[in-house]
Amino acid sequence: MARQWILNSQNGFENSLEYRKDIRIPSSSDLGPKDVLVKMLAASLNYRDLMIATPGTIAGPIQPPLIPGCDGAGIVEAIGSSVQDFRPGDRVVTYLAPKLVESSGNDAVPTAADTFAMLGCGISGTLRSHAVFPEAALVPAPRSLDWLPASTLTCTWTTAWNALFGLKGKQVSPGSWVLVQGTGGVSIAALQLAVAAGANVVATTSTADKSARLVALGAAHTINYVSNPTSWGTEARKHTPGGRGFDIIIDVGGDETLPQSLAAARADGLLMVIGGVGDSKAEPVPLLAALIHTCIVRGILGGTRTQFYDLVKFIDEKDIKPTVDEAVFELAEAKDAYRRLSEKKHFSKVVIRIDH
Ligand SMILES: NC(=O)c1ccc[n+]([C@@H]2O[C@H](COP(=O)([O-])OP(=O)(O)OC[C@H]3O[C@@H](n4cnc5c(N)ncnc54)[C@H](OP(=O)(O)O)[C@@H]3O)[C@@H](O)[C@H]2O)c1
């Protein structure tokens, strides 16, 4: 039988997640013309999965029951009659916004309006042993990656790629200075990509232990944002040549971190507004602050499917190995995996192995 997790409500993951082991394994006869049957071999979690399981967050309401999770990797078992890009035996990873691709193509930019038609939110996701996905929900997996790291690319890595390479004329390049915040999925992906591109990276974190791990991944300097809550932006800036500030800042903390990010930005530098893991009650930062700090403010939601293809190529070319947390969970233990993410005990990505 197939196995899958279901979100039955949005009353928090502890109450809302339910594991089912009595599901019929889909076969070729279940496939529509553009469908692909994938034997899932790994999945990973995102901060968004916690939000989707919780009432009143910006993730918005879902229609339960829903299979959660958007990150995943597996092997194609069967294809529908019109599938162009995949064959049985292909190694694949999931793409977040297939409905957008079907309506507007591979270069369509995801917006807030698309979030309710994304994997693990409006469309059945990845926390299952067997999945039928539309072809547009898949991209070939990097040849150089095992299943667990391959499963981490869907959300945080495409976002980090878009943040660093998505704006023409402002792409990260050798000698760029990049600031990343904390050791979550987006920030470690941005660190690894920026280092591979030849950039200098300064990273913030909350503990000495994590600081050492950031240096091992290539960070030139680290700063403890807990012991310097109101000055880490200016402190980080001092590490850039002549104190000129950062070319690219990956802000994942929201209103709590944005004042420091602005203080660290170079004139005409790029401030990427990515997320809100910081204090949600922090004072809102006015957009006029961009004028005072003369920087470019750019918000994004994931990346395009074309960008995902580019990311896969770059990972193979540069032999990047996405960092995964040391605690690996089995599919049946997904609730424990959610708990590790929610308690912020992880480093980079929380991953789930799907055995067969
Ligand atoms: N815009 C998009 O397309 C997009 C895509 C993916 C994610 N996001 C958003 O980006 C944010 C990060 O996502 P994620 O998946 O990377 O989350 P995550 O893995 O849960 O990140 C957790 C880490 O964030 C760090 N952190 C927490 N509070 C911080 C603060 N005040 N200052 C600096 N770092 C802090 C901590 O690092 P240390 O333990 O090292 O202190 C923590 O371990 C979330 O808000 C998520 O919704 C947005």
The ligand as an ORCA input file, in Angstrom:
! r2SCAN-3c Opt
* xyz 0 1
  N       9.979     34.675     -0.371
  C      10.098     33.378     -0.608
  O       9.942     32.904     -1.721
  C      10.468     32.458      0.517
  C      10.915     31.163      0.258
  C      11.318     30.371      1.331
  C      11.215     30.881      2.621
  N      10.728     32.125      2.818
  C      10.633     32.701      4.158
  O      11.961     32.957      4.583
  C      12.042     32.772      5.980
  C      13.141     31.742      6.260
  O      12.735     30.499      5.774
  P      13.614     29.199      6.077
  O      12.938     28.067      5.401
  O      15.023     29.491      5.784
  O      13.362     29.120      7.653
  P      14.043     28.236      8.762
  O      14.871     27.163      8.158
  O      12.966     27.844      9.694
  O      15.010     29.297      9.462
  C      15.205     29.234     10.837
  C      16.449     30.026     11.206
  O      16.257     31.422     11.041
  C      17.161     32.091     11.879
  N      16.510     33.209     12.558
  C      15.422     33.188     13.331
  N      15.167     34.413     13.805
  C      16.146     35.221     13.318
  C      16.454     36.580     13.459
  N      15.722     37.395     14.211
  N      17.539     37.060     12.806
  C      18.288     36.256     12.021
  N      18.035     34.944     11.863
  C      16.986     34.449     12.515
  C      17.665     31.094     12.923
  O      19.049     30.848     12.649
  P      20.107     30.593     13.818
  O      19.619     29.362     14.502
  O      21.394     30.434     13.111
  O      20.097     31.766     14.723
  C      16.801     29.875     12.653
  O      17.476     28.658     12.896
  C      10.655     32.346      6.443
  O       9.956     33.480      6.896
  C      10.010     31.795      5.191
  O       8.612     31.905      5.207
  C      10.361     32.913      1.805
*
